[in-house]
Amino acid sequence: MKNGKVKLDIDGPVAVLTLNDPSALNSVSVPMLEDIQAALDALEAKDSGVRCVILTGEGRGFCAGANLGGGISKEPGSSDSDAGDVLERFYHPILKRLRDLPFPMITAVNGVAAGVGMSFALMGDMILAAKSSYFLQAFRRIGLVPDGGSTYLLPRLVGLARAKELSLMADKLPAPTALEWGLINRVYEDDALMGEARKLATELANGPTVALGLIRKLYWNSPLNTYDDQLDLERQSQKVAGRTEDFGEGVKAFFEKRPAQFKGK
C-alpha cells in the first residue's frame, strides 16, 4: 500500500489485512483509509483467489479509533467542522465495502478496539479477541456520538440496555466479558490469537465461498426485513447457491461419505 498504513498479505485463499500504524495504536487517518480502499480493491479483484480475509492490527492494539491529528477533520468545535461529512466521505464507503465482501471476514482483535476501531472490529463475521484486549465506545469522552455503524450493530449483538450503557458510560469492556455478553465469538491467549485466526480462516476459505457470501448477505439484511421479505431473500439466495459447482460437490460427497472438496465456484 502506497502510504504504508496498511499491510496486505495473501497466502492462497487467505488474506491478512493489517492496520499498520503501531506508534499510534493503529488509529485511523486519511492515509490509512486510502490504503484500506486500495487493499479492498486488491481483495475484490477477480484474480485475487481470496476466499477469506482476516482484519487485525500491528503491534499492541487493533485500532484506537480516529487519529484526531490525521488530517480528517478541521478544527474540532469550529463552525467549519463537519464530523458527519467526514463519516460520509471517508468512513462509510469502506464500511459498506466490508459489509458487501463476497467472502467471510474474521476480525482478530489484539489490544484496544476503541471508537471507530470498535466499529471495524464488529464488522467481522467471526470476531476473535486476545484475552488482554478490550472494547471501548470512546466517543462520549471527546463529546461525540457513536459512529461507524456501532449504534446499528451493538443493540443487535448485546441488547439495547448494554449498548446504551457502553455508549453513555464509555467504560472499557474486557474481551472475556464481551464473550459472555455475546458481542464476540471467541477469546484466545494473546500469543495464540493469530494462529487460531489463520486456522479458522483456512477452514472458511476451503468452504463453499458463494454460499458463505450469500449467508453474509442474508444476515446483514435480516434485521431490516419482514418475515416474508426474508423468506423471499432466502429463496433468491438458494436459487443462486443451488446452481454452484460446490452444491453439486457437496451432495456428491454426502452420498460418497467423504469430505467435500469445495472450489468456491
Secondary structure by P-SEA (a helix, b strand, c coil): cccccbbbbbcccbbbbbbccccccccccaaaaaaaaaaaaaaacccccccbbbbbbcccccccccccccccccccccccccaaaaaacccaaaaaaaaaccbbbbbbccccccaaaaaaaacccbbbbccccccccccccccccccccccccccccccaaaaaaaaaacccccaaaaaaaccccccccccaaaaaaaaaaaaaaacaaaaaaaaaaaaaacccccaaaaaaaaaaaaaaaaacaaaaaaaaaaaaccccccccc
